Amino acid sequence: MMKYLYFIAGILFFLSCTSTTTNTDPNAQFEYDKKIIREYIKEKGYTVDSTKNSLYYTFVSKGTGTTSPTVEDTAKAYYIGYFLDGKVFDKKIRPSTPFEFPIKTVILGWQEALPLMKNGDKMTIFVPSALGYGTSGSGSIPGNAILIFDIELQDFY
């Protein structure tokens, strides 16, 4: 019985020492993410702006809206979320109904991007992991993942 417990303890110790994250230092990871995003943007030929928190974004097209949501609003949007390699991890696209959500409940990258938009705007955002799912990840999104979203804001209230 003791050999069995030692064996299990050894396996658990080994597993606890492995990690899928790139950096354990959040500042180092953030700097790494920014570097990778800038290289990706340059390689793909995007012209972007960035927020003070290093969310990179570009407007694909402008809508007809005249006001922008705040983080206290609820929004409706279509979107596609994908990794730098183009692999899609989530989407809500036409002809389905738009994704409806309180803005303050989504990742920080969306909380920064949506107040920059007006109804009908289409934007691509490049999200460092700190503004996404951080070191933990979520579902099929690994920890420290840089994310890209194509977002079309439909409405907010």
KOLVEX-976061 format. One record per residue: x, y, z of N, C-alpha, C in turn; residue in three letters. Coordinates in steps of 0.05 Angstrom, whole numbers, padded with zeros to 5 digits, always signed. Each point is the difference from the previous one (the first is absolute). Layout:
XYZXYZXYZAla;...
end
This chain:
+00017-00024+00000-00017+00024+00000+00017+00025+00000Met;+00022+00001+00016+00017+00023+00001+00014+00005-00027Met;+00008-00022-00014+00013+00003-00026-00019+00014-00019Lys;-00026-00008+00002-00021+00012-00017-00002+00030+00006Tyr;-00001+00008+00025-00002+00028+00008+00024+00016-00009Leu;+00024-00011+00003+00024+00013-00010-00001+00004-00030Tyr;-00009-00020-00014-00002+00001-00029-00019+00023-00008Phe;-00023+00001+00013-00020+00021-00006+00011+00028+00007Ile;+00014+00002+00023+00012+00025+00008+00021+00009-00020Ala;+00016-00019-00010+00020+00006-00020-00012+00010-00026Gly;-00021-00012-00009-00014+00008-00024-00011+00028+00004Ile;-00013+00005+00022-00012+00027+00005+00022+00021+00002Leu;+00022-00006+00012+00023+00019+00001+00010+00006-00028Phe;+00004-00021-00016+00009+00004-00027-00019+00018-00016Phe;-00026-00006+00002-00020+00015-00015-00001+00029+00009Leu;+00004+00005+00026-00002+00027+00010+00024+00017-00009Ser;+00022-00013-00008+00024+00014-00009-00002+00008-00030Cys;-00018-00012-00014-00002+00006-00029-00021+00023-00004Thr;+00004+00015-00021-00018+00023-00004-00001+00006-00030Ser;-00023+00010-00009-00002+00007-00028+00004+00030-00004Thr;+00005+00015+00022+00004+00029-00002+00028+00006-00010Thr;+00003+00023-00013+00026+00009-00011+00016+00013+00023Thr;-00012+00017+00015+00014+00014+00022-00017-00001+00025Asn;+00014-00002+00023-00015+00001+00025+00000+00029+00011Thr;+00018+00017-00011+00001+00028+00008-00020+00015-00018Asp;-00021+00012+00012-00021+00013-00017+00012+00023-00016Pro;+00019+00015+00011+00011+00023-00015+00016-00010-00025Asn;+00015-00022+00004+00015-00011-00022-00019-00011-00022Ala;-00021-00013+00009-00020-00010-00019-00013+00022-00016Gln;-00006+00022+00014-00013+00023-00013+00018+00012-00021Phe;+00026+00003+00007+00019+00011-00019+00003-00019-00024Glu;+00001-00026+00005+00002-00020-00021-00024+00002-00018Tyr;-00024+00001+00011-00025+00002-00016+00001+00024-00018Asp;+00007+00023+00011+00001+00025-00016+00019-00003-00023Lys;+00023-00012+00005+00020-00004-00022-00011-00018-00022Lys;-00012-00022+00008-00012-00019-00019-00023+00013-00016Ile;-00017+00015+00014-00022+00014-00014+00011+00020-00020Ile;+00019+00016+00008+00012+00020-00019+00012-00013-00024Arg;+00014-00023+00004+00012-00014-00023-00022-00011-00018Glu;-00021-00011+00012-00023-00010-00016-00013+00022-00017Tyr;-00005+00023+00013-00013+00022-00013+00018+00010-00023Ile;+00026+00002+00004+00018+00009-00021+00000-00021-00023Lys;+00002-00025+00007+00000-00021-00021-00025+00000-00017Glu;-00023+00004+00013-00026+00000-00015-00007+00026-00013Lys;+00015+00021+00006-00004+00026-00012-00023+00016+00011Gly;-00008-00005+00025-00021+00015+00013+00010+00028+00008Tyr;-00018+00020-00001+00004+00026+00012-00017+00001+00025Thr;+00012+00003+00023-00015-00002+00025+00005+00024+00018Val;-00018+00002+00019+00003+00018+00023+00002-00018+00024Asp;+00007+00011+00023+00000-00016+00025-00009+00017+00023Ser;-00011-00014+00020-00008+00013+00025+00023+00002+00019Thr;-00003+00014+00022+00021+00002+00019+00008-00027+00012Lys;-00019-00019-00001+00006-00027+00011+00009-00019-00022Asn;+00008+00010-00023+00011-00015-00022-00020-00019-00013Ser;-00025+00007-00001-00019-00013-00018+00004+00013-00027Leu;+00007-00016-00020+00004+00010-00027-00026-00004-00016Tyr;-00007+00020-00016-00026-00003-00015+00001+00016-00026Tyr;-00017-00009-00018-00003+00014-00025-00030-00001-00008Thr;-00010+00022-00010-00027+00000-00010+00000-00012-00028Phe;-00017-00020-00005-00003-00012-00026-00019+00017-00016Val;-00022+00009+00013-00020+00018-00013-00015+00014+00022Ser;-00010+00023-00007-00015+00016+00019-00030-00004-00005Lys;-00015+00000+00022-00029-00003-00002-00014+00028-00001Gly;-00025+00000+00007-00016+00024-00001-00006+00011+00028Thr;+00009-00014+00020-00006+00008+00028+00013+00027+00007Gly;-00012+00013+00019+00011+00026+00009+00010+00000+00028Thr;-00006-00021+00016+00009-00001+00027+00014-00027+00005Thr;+00015-00001+00022+00015-00024+00007-00010-00011+00026Ser;+00002-00026+00004-00008-00012+00025+00021+00006+00022Pro;-00008-00005+00025+00018+00001+00022+00002-00028+00012Thr;+00018-00005+00018+00002-00027+00012-00025-00007+00016Val;-00016+00019+00006-00025-00005+00016-00023-00009-00018Glu;+00003+00002-00027-00021-00007-00018+00000-00030-00007Asp;-00021-00008-00013-00002-00027-00011+00002+00004-00030Thr;+00015-00018-00013+00005+00003-00029-00009-00025-00015Ala;-00004+00004-00026-00006-00022-00018+00021+00002-00022Lys;+00013-00022-00006+00021+00000-00020+00003-00027-00013Ala;+00010+00001-00025+00010-00024-00014+00030+00001+00003Tyr;+00012-00024+00000+00029-00001+00003+00011-00027-00009Tyr;+00026+00001-00006+00016-00024-00004+00025+00003+00017Ile;+00006-00020+00016+00024+00001+00016+00020-00021-00010Gly;+00025+00008-00004+00019-00019-00010+00028+00006+00011Tyr;+00018-00019-00004+00027+00002+00009+00017+00012-00022Phe;+00026+00006+00006+00018+00011-00020+00004-00018-00024Leu;-00004-00026+00003+00003-00019-00022-00025-00002-00017Asp;-00021+00015+00007-00025+00000-00015-00021-00019+00009Gly;+00008-00018+00019-00019-00020+00010-00023+00014+00017Lys;-00024-00004-00009-00024+00012+00013-00006-00016+00025Val;-00004+00014+00023-00007-00013+00024-00029+00006+00009Phe;-00012+00021-00012-00028+00006+00007-00011+00020-00021Asp;-00026-00001-00005-00012+00019-00018-00030+00001+00004Lys;-00010+00023-00006-00029+00005-00001-00004+00018-00024Lys;-00009-00013-00022-00002+00015-00026-00028-00002-00011Ile;-00005+00017-00020-00026-00001-00014-00004-00027-00012Arg;-00023-00010-00003-00026+00012+00005-00011-00004+00029Pro;+00017-00010+00018-00009-00004+00027-00006+00027+00013Ser;-00013+00000+00023-00004+00024+00015+00027+00009+00013Thr;+00004+00026+00003+00026+00009+00011+00003-00010+00029Pro;+00025-00001+00008+00007-00006+00028-00008+00024+00017Phe;-00016-00005+00021-00009+00022+00017+00012-00004+00028Glu;+00012+00021+00011+00015-00003+00024+00004+00027+00015Phe;+00001-00001+00026+00008+00024+00015+00030+00004-00005Pro;+00008+00024-00009+00028+00005-00008+00019-00006+00023Ile;-00008+00007+00025+00018-00004+00022+00005-00029+00007Lys;-00013-00019-00014+00004-00028+00006+00019-00014-00020Thr;+00009+00014-00020+00017-00013-00020+00030+00007+00005Val;+00018-00011-00015+00028+00004+00004+00007+00030-00002Ile;+00022+00008+00013+00008+00028+00001+00004+00012-00028Leu;+00010-00017-00018+00004+00010-00027-00025+00010-00013Gly;-00022-00015+00004-00026+00009-00010-00010+00024+00015Trp;+00005+00001+00026-00009+00023+00016+00014+00026-00008Gln;+00024-00002-00011+00014+00023-00010-00009+00007-00029Glu;-00005-00021-00016-00006+00004-00028-00028+00011-00005Ala;-00019-00011+00013-00028+00007-00006-00006+00030+00005Leu;+00010+00013+00021-00006+00029+00002+00013+00017-00022Pro;+00018-00011-00016+00012+00014-00022-00018-00002-00025Leu;-00020-00017+00001-00017-00006-00023-00027+00014+00001Met;-00013+00001-00023-00027+00009-00002-00016-00021-00015Lys;-00026+00001+00002-00017-00021-00014+00008-00002-00029Asn;+00004-00025-00009+00007-00006-00027+00030-00001-00006Gly;+00016+00010+00019+00029-00001-00004+00010-00028-00001Asp;+00020-00005-00017+00014-00026+00000+00029+00006+00007Lys;+00010-00015+00019+00027+00005+00011+00014-00027+00003Met;+00026+00000-00004+00017-00023+00006+00017+00009+00024Thr;+00000-00017+00021+00017+00006+00023+00020-00023+00005Ile;+00023+00009+00010+00022-00019+00005+00005+00002+00031Phe;-00006-00022+00013-00003+00000+00029+00024-00014+00014Val;+00017+00014+00014+00021-00013+00016-00014-00018+00021Pro;+00014-00020+00008-00012-00020+00018-00010+00013+00026Ser;+00013+00021+00010-00008+00013+00025-00028+00013-00003Ala;-00008+00007-00025-00026+00011-00005-00020-00020-00010Leu;+00010-00026-00002-00017-00022-00008-00006-00018+00023Gly;+00010-00025-00002-00005-00020+00021+00024-00004+00018Tyr;+00020+00016-00002+00023-00001+00018+00015-00026+00000Gly;+00011-00007+00022+00016-00025+00002-00017-00025+00002Thr;-00026+00004+00007-00017-00024+00004-00012-00011-00026Ser;-00005+00018-00019-00014-00009-00024-00029-00006+00006Gly;-00014-00010-00020-00029-00007+00004-00008-00018-00023Ser;-00010-00024+00008-00008-00019-00020+00022-00007-00019Gly;-00004+00004-00026+00021-00006-00020+00021+00021-00003Ser;-00002+00021+00016+00020+00022-00001+00021-00005+00022Ile;+00025-00005-00008+00020-00005+00021+00008+00025+00015Pro;+00013-00004+00022+00011+00023+00015+00020+00016-00016Gly;+00001+00026+00004+00018+00018-00013-00004+00002-00030Asn;-00024-00006-00009-00006+00001-00029-00006+00029-00009Ala;+00012+00008-00022-00006+00025-00013-00024-00006-00018Ile;-00020+00017+00002-00025-00004-00015-00005+00022-00020Leu;-00014-00007-00021-00009+00020-00020-00030-00004-00003Ile;-00015+00023-00001-00029-00001-00003-00007+00020-00023Phe;-00017-00010-00017-00014+00018-00019-00028+00004+00012Asp;-00006+00025+00007-00025+00007+00014-00017+00019-00017Ile;-00026-00005-00001-00019+00018-00012-00020+00007+00020Glu;+00000+00025+00010-00019+00009+00021-00027+00005-00014Leu;-00020-00014+00010-00027+00003-00011-00017+00020+00015Gln;+00002-00001+00027-00017+00017+00016+00010+00000+00028Asp;-00009+00019+00016+00005+00000+00029-00022+00015+00014Phe;-00003-00006+00025-00021+00014+00017+00008+00000+00028Tyr;
end
